[in-house]
């Protein structure tokens, strides 16, 4: 019994250590997003709606960026590229929340515009270099501080900005229209070296990228079967991608028969016919012979 208790305690401690090493908790994500947004409202003089929307954008950015940072600190090119694409999305959403003047000030502050940096294999938020006291806030909690969990992220809106769609509901200010992208900046390699000490290649792709699915035909080779044309339905065949997939599935579920099978079936039919014809011919021949014998016996009896 004591061994069982010790074993359960060890398993619980191991589980706790694994969860703490797995990543940042949701409370830490909210605290960091709130701290950045609180200083943005203090320096850029954000309104109430701007404050709440900016918190959502910062939450989505922090929540998605922390999963890339272990690979970024190791100097993985694909991770650094994904990080700056994610940062471009965040800054693009901010462009619809801030006025043109506020966005210029936002770009001039590196701890707002480029919030994360790495040093000696560890990553940090740059805002804490400028503001040392992490527990002091100028304003109260954002409206959806405890309930927001990424509902306005672009993945839920066909990869389009939620704040661009709902811009006219709360705002009517001028939008910053000049260049603001980090990933497509001509000084992209210099910026990444200042942030993470590494010059990545833009051509780097994520490893283990999913390949398009392949269909396996009866011969065991991986091919992409095409639909068999039907003369009576060629004019009504759908031309969109969905129609092609349906035709492919039909052909895959009902694969065409092999020529060997058809030849065998035809051969068996021909052989059966030949056997039947031989049997009929043999029966007719035997009948004729029996008739001839009967007639010969009758003739012999009459002569006697």
N, C-alpha and C positions, 0 to 999 in steps of 0.2 A: 504493500500500500504506500509506504513512504517513497519507494522508487517511482511509483506512478505519479505521486504528487510532485516530486522533483522534476520528472520528465515533462509534466504539463507546465510547470513554472519556466523551464528552459525554453519550451516552445513559445510561450507567451512573450518572454523577453526577446527571443529571436524575431518574432513577428513585429514587435515594437521597434526594434532596431532597423528592420527592413523598411517599415513604413516611413521612419524618419529620414532614411537615406534616399528613399525613392524620389522625393521632390519637395517643393515648397507647399505648405498647407494653404487652404483656401483663405484662411484668416490673414496669413502673411501677404497673399496676393492682394486682398482688399486693402490692407494697411498701406502697402507700397503705392497702389493706385490712388488711394486717398491722399497720401502725402504729396505725391507729384501734382495732383489736381488742386490741392489746397494752396500750394505755392504758386501755381498758375493763376488761380483766382486772385491771390494777393498781389502778384506782380503785374498781371495783365488786366486787372480790374474786370473780371468776368461777371456777368449777370447770373441770376438764379438759374435760368434755363441752360446757359452756357456751362455753368458749374456741374450740373447734373449730367449733361451730355458728355462733357469732357471726362468725367469720372468713368462713364461706360466705355468710352474709347480707350482710356488708359487701362482699365480692367481687362478688356479683350486683348490688348497688346501684351500686357504682363503675363496673362494666363497662357498665351500661346508661345511667348518668347522663352519662358523658363524651360520648356522641353527641348529647345535647340541649344541652350547655352552650354551644356556639357560637351557637345560636339564643336561648338564655336571656340571654346577655350583650348581645345586640342588642335585647332587650326584646320578643321575640315572645310574645304572650299564650298561644298554644297550647303553646309549648315550656315556659313556666313552669308552666302547668297540668299538663302531662304530667310535669314534674319532681316536683311535689308529690304527684301520684298515685303515682309511683314511690317517693317517700319514705314515703308512708303504707304501702305494701306492705312496705317494709323495716322500718319501726317496728312494724308489726303482727306480722311474723315474730319480731322481737326480743321481743315481749310474751310469746311462748310459750317463749322461752329463759330470760329473766330472771325472777327472783322479783318479787313485788309491790314490795318495798322497793328492790330493785335498779333496777326500772323507774322508780320515782320519782326516784332519783338520776340515772338516764339522761336523763330529761326535763329535769331542772334544769340540766344541762350542755349549752349550745348547741352545742359542738363535737362532741357525740355525737348529740344529737337533730336538729340542723339543720347537717349537717357541711360544706356548701358555701355560699360566698358569692361575690359579684362586686364588683369595684371597678375603675373606670376602664377598662371594657371587657375585663377579664380575670377569670377565676374561680379560686378557691383553696379549699383545704381549711382549715377553721377550726381544726382541731386543731393546725396548725403555728403559730398565733398564741400558743397556750398552751405548747406544747412546741417549743423552738427546735431542739434537736438531732434531726435526722431519722434519724441512723444509730445511735442508742442504743435498745436494746430490753431490756425487763425479762425476757422469757421467750423460750423457744426457738420454732422455727417451728411453726405449726399442723400437725396430722397430714397434711392433704391440701393443703399449701401449693403443691406443684409439680404435683399431678395434678388438683386440682379446677378445673373449667371450666364451672360453671353447671349441673351435673346436677340440683341440687335446686331450681332456679328454678320458679316457679309455672306457667310456660308448658308444662312437662313433666308437670304434675299437674292438668290441667283448671282452671288458674288458682285452685287451692286451696293453702293453706299446707302444705308438706311437714312443717314442724316442729309444726304442730297435729296432723297425722295420727299422727306418731311421738312425741308428747309423753310418753305414759306409758311408753315404752321406757327413758327415761333420767331423767325428772323426775317429781316428785310435789308440787311447791311450789304456792303460791297464785298466780293470775294477776291482773295489774292489770286491773281491770274498768271504770275510769272513762274519760272522753273523752280520746282521744289522737290524733285525726285532724288533719292539717294542712290538707288541701284543703277539708274541711267545717267548718273553724273559722270562727266569726263574725268573727274578726280576721285572716282570710286575707289581705286586701289590705295590712294593716299589716305582717304578717309578710313578705310578698313584697317590700315596699318596703324593709324593713330588710335583707333578704338580697341583693336584686338592684337596689334603687333604682327599682322599677317596680311600679305597681299594675295587675295584669292584670284582665281580665274573664273570669269563669268560663264565659261563653257562647262563648268563642273556640274554634274547632275547627281541627284540623290541615288545612293546605292540601293540595290534590290528593287529596282523599279518594276512595277507590275507590267507584264507583257499581255497583249491581247489574247483572249482565250482561243484555243484551237479545237477543232472537232476531229475526233478519231473515227475513221472509216473502217470497214470490215477488214481491210488488208493490213491493219496494224500500224499504218503510217499516219503521222499527224498532218492532215491537209485541211484546207478550207473548202468544203464541197459547195458546188454551185447548184442552183435549182434547175431541174430538168425542164426544158420548155414544153409547154402543152399548146398545141396549135389552136385548140378551141378556146383557151383562156389567155392567150397572149395579149389581146387587146384590153382585157380587164385587169391585168396584173398591176398591183400597186407599185409605184416607182420610188416610194420613200424607203427609208432605212428599215422601218418596222416591217414592211412587206417583205423585204429581202430576208430578214431574219426568220419570219414565219415560214417562207419557202425553204430555207435551209433546214429548219427544224423538221419540216415534213419529210424532206429527202433523207435526213439523218435517221429519223424514226423508221422509215420504210426504204432501206437501201436497195438498190437494184440488184437483181439476181445475177449470179455469175454465168458466163457463157457455157462453162463446163456443165453446170446444173441443167441448163436448158437443153444442151446437146444430149445429156444422159436421158432426160425425160422423153425427148423425141425418139431416141434410139429404142427405148423400152416400148414405146407405142408401136413403132414399126415392127419390132420383133414379135409383139403380141399378135399383130395383124397377120404376119407371115405364119405363125403357129396355127392361128385359126384357119387360114387358107389351106395349109398342109393337111390339117385334120379333115377339113371338108373334102379335099381331093382324095384322101385315103378312104374316107367313108364311101364316096361315089365309086371308086375303083372296086372296093370290096363288094358293093351292091351289084355292080356289073358282073363280077366273077360268079357270084351266087346265082344270078339269073342265067348266065351261060351254062352253069352246071345243071340247073334244073331243066333247061331246054334239051340239053344233050341226053339227060337220063330219060326224058319222055320219048325222044326220037328212038333211042335204043329199044325201049319197051315196045313201041309200035312195030318195029322191024321183026322182032321175035314173034 
